[in-house]
Amino acid sequence: MSGLPILVIGASGYVGSRLVPQLLHAGFKVRACGRSLAKLESKVWSQHPNVELVEVDILKPKSLSAAVSGCEAVYYFVHSMNQNTSDFAKKDRQAALNMVSAASAAGLHQIIYLGGLGEDNGRLSKHLKSRAEVATILQSGSTPVTVLRAAMIIGSGSVSFEMLRYLVERLPVMVTPESVDTENQPIAIENVLTYLIGCLANEKTYGKIFDIGGSKILTYRELIMTYARAANILQPTIISTPYLSAQVSALLMRFATPIPGYLAGPLAEGMSCGVVCEENQIRNLIPQNLLDIREAIGKALETRQYHDLDSHFSDSDMIRHPEWVSADEPDWVGGTVYSECYRIEVQGSLSQAWKPVVRLGGTTGYYFGDQLWQIRGVLDKLLGGVGMRKGRRHPTELAVGDALDFWRVLLVEPEQRLVLLAEMKLPGEAVLEFRVNRLENQKTEIVQILRFLPSGIVGMSYWHASAQLHGQLFVGMLEGIAAASGCKILTGPVKVETPTPVLSNSKV
C-alpha cells in the first residue's frame, strides 16, 4: 500500500460504521465520508488521528471528486433507499455512474462494493435488482472492482437481524407467505468485515465477484426457530399460506416491528428470492472461521444486551435539517412558526437535571402520558408513518442522527441542549428542544421548547385544535423530567417567551 487514505463512502451507515475502526486498527489511514458531517462526528472513532471526516453528496460529481482525490481505494456503501426517496434505483444508478467517473479521474487502484445475493430468475426484488445493477455499472469503468454479494447479515443493529428479533419476540403465532420456506445463507457481520478488509489491495480479488455467506444454508422458518432457541424463548407457531402477498406481509411486519415501510416492503419482497452462495472461492483466498448461525445470533444478542452497538440500521437514514429551525434564517423563512416554551427550576446540578432529558423515550418513556404517546404511535402507523419505530440505540446515550422512537436527534450537547425533529406524520414540521442551564446557588433550570411549522390551513387548524392536549402533555413531561432528576422542584413548570433557535448553519 502507498500510505494514501482509504475512502469509505457510507461511513455512517451500518457496515461502514463498523468497518472504519477495523481499518484504523489495521493501521490504515481512513477518509470517512457521509451525507452528514455531524453524524460522522458523533461516531466514537471520529477523533482518531488517522481518520479524516468528509461530508459528500455522491449525486454531485464535484463533491464526490473532491472526496476521492488523493485516496488509494474506496469502499462503496451507498444506498438511496430511505423514506424521502421514491425512486431509489434511479438515484443509485446515477451515484454509481458518478463513482465510476470520479474513480477513473483520481486513478484509484480499487473499488470494493458490498451488494446482495440473488439470481435474476424473474422473481428478483426491485431492491436486489438495483444492487446487481450498481455492481454492473461500477465494473464498467477502468478501476478494478471487487464485488462481494452478501446474504442476510446477522449482527445487532442490522435491519435483517432486528426484523427477525422483533418478529420472534413479539409474535407467538406467525401467519406468513409460503416464502418462509425459501432458502438463505446468513452470515455474521464479523465475517463480512473480515472479507471486506481481506479484499483490500488483494490483487487476486481485482475484477472478481464473490458470494459470501455463512457455513449453513437454512430456510427462513428454520432461522426463526434457531433464533428462538438461541434467545431461549418459546418457538412461535408458523402458519404459511399461498394467499398472503408480499405487500400484506410487509404491512404486518410494519405493525409487528419497528422496521419502517420503505424497508419492510423490500425485505418482504426479497424473501421470495433464494439467497444462497453459488460459489465459495473467497473462502480459499481469505480463510477465516465462519460463525455458526446460532453463535452469530448469540453474539448479536449479547451485544444488544450490553447496549454495545457500533451501529444500527437507522443510522443510514438521512438527517433533515429544516431551515426554519436555524438561527441564521430570518423569522419569516418557511412561514409562520408556532411555538410554546415552558421552564422549571430545580435545586440540583446540571448533571442531575440532564440525566432524565437524555434518557427520554425508548424503555424510559416520556415521563407523562405514555399511553397517549403509544396511541399516537399506532395512529402514525395507520397513516403510513414510522410509529414508535425503533426505540433507541442506547438507553442513556444519544448522538446526532440517532432515531428516538418517532423523533430524530438533530443536536445533542451534553448537559446543555437536545434538539429532536419529529418524523411522525404531521400536517407540518415539528421540533422539540430541551435546554439545561446552570443558575446561582446550585439551582438549575430545564427549558422545554416545542416549535411547529404548519403546512397550510390544515396544519394551522391542527395546531390550534391540539393546543390544549399538547399543553397538558408537554407540561406533564417537563414536570416528570424534573421529578425523575431527583431534585427538589422550586418553581414551575411555567410558560415563558420562546428563546431564539439553537441551530445554526454551521451545525447543520
Secondary structure, DSSP 4 states (H G I P E B T S, - for coil): --SPPEEEETTTSHHHHHHHHHHHHTT--EEEEES-HHHHHTSTTTT-TTEEEEE--TTSHHHHHHHHTT-SEEEE-----STT-S-HHHHHHHHHHHHHHHHHHHT-SEEEEEEE----SS---HHHHHHHHHHHHHHTSSS-EEEEEE--EESTT-HHHHHHHHHHHH-SEEEEEGGGG-EE--EEHHHHHHHHHHHTT-GGGTT-EEEE--S--EEHHHHHHHHHHHHT-PPPEEEEETT--HHHHHHHHHHHSS--HHHHHHHHHHTTS-B--S--THHHHS---PPPHHHHHHHHHHHHHTT--S--GGGGSPPP--GGGBTTS-TTTTSPPEEEEEEEEEES-HHHHHHHHHT-BTTTB-SS-HHHHHHHHHHHHHTTS-TTTT--SSSS---TT-EETTEEEEEEETTTEEEEEE-S--SEEEEEEEEEEE-STTEEEEEEEEEEEE-HHHHHHHHHHHHHHHHHHHHHHHHHHHHHTTPEEEEEEEEE------B-TTT-
